[in-house]
Structure formats: C-alpha cells, structure tokens
Amino acid sequence: MRHMTMEEAAPAIASSTPHLDREQRRLALAACRLLARGEPVEDGVLADVTQLDTGWVKETLESWPAVNRDDGGRIVGFDGLALAETPHRLETAGRQLYGWCALDADFCDHVNFFASQQAGAEGIADRDDAFLLPVHEAFRLGKLSSPLGELSNPVEEVPQWR
C-alpha cells in the first residue's frame, strides 16, 4: 500500500472520470439536486430547469453509464445516488436516500468503505493503486476531484432548487 497526498490523489481521481463540458455539468448537477428531493426525475423536467434541449438531455443521459431508470423511464439513480433501497442509507432534509456504496452519495464511485483502518488495510493489501483515508478526508478529496466542482458552493449557471 502506498501513501498519496490529497494533491496527488485529486488529479488522479479526476482524470479517471469523464470530462464534462459546461452543459453536461449543468445537467449532472441538476440531476443530482432533483434526485436528492427523493422523487424520480423526468428528462423533460431536467431540460426545463437547465434550459437545455430535451432531445440533447435524453441523448446525453443515455450515453452516461451511471443513470438508472424506472419502468416509466424516469431517473431513479444517478452517479451513486439512488431512490431504491440499498444497504447505504442516508438522510438529507428529512428524506431517505441511498448510495450505491457508502460514500457514493458524497462524491464518486471510486471508493470502498471499511469498518476500520485494519479492515481497510487488509482489504487493499494486494493493491498498489489504492490508499486509505478517514471519512472526513475522503469527503474533502471528493470535493477537490469532482468533475462538478465544489459542490458545497452554488454553481452559477444552475439555479438552487428548494
């Protein structure tokens, strides 16, 4: 197991995710925010709130692997955040949401959560491309490496929904 600093890890993680242009970032952020309301999201609603073409929104979402839909075609999972129950439950604003893994809802799908440092060390002992971080540092790393940018700050071109 090798040691990595935040400054080394953030660009490595960021480079492993697809580059999103300005419109794709708007779409991804809107999808996350609307899904976080706890209800399935329709492509048309995403197009309306982002002021992007409905056809482009649908085509773009279909090209992304991290989009799960219900039988009606509505988004019920996006980039690690899910409405369907998983073992990784979180509550936000009184709503029950779920992550595909324990830290997915925080920032990315490149994370495994271990119950202890010892369990983590054993879990990655044979991997030279993995390293351990406490949860608070993993959250910070996610914010540094997110293709959406600093999620705790509003993104200028996407309105804040209530």
Secondary structure, 3 states (H helix, E strand, C coil): CCCCCHHHHHHHHHHCCCCCCHHHHHHHHHHHHHHCCCCCECHHHHHHHHCCCHHHHHHHHHHCCCEEECCCCCEEEECCEECCCCCEEEEECCEEEEECCCCCCCCCCCCCCCCCHHHHHHHCCCCCCCCCCCHHHHHHHHHHHCCCCCCCCCCCCCCCCC
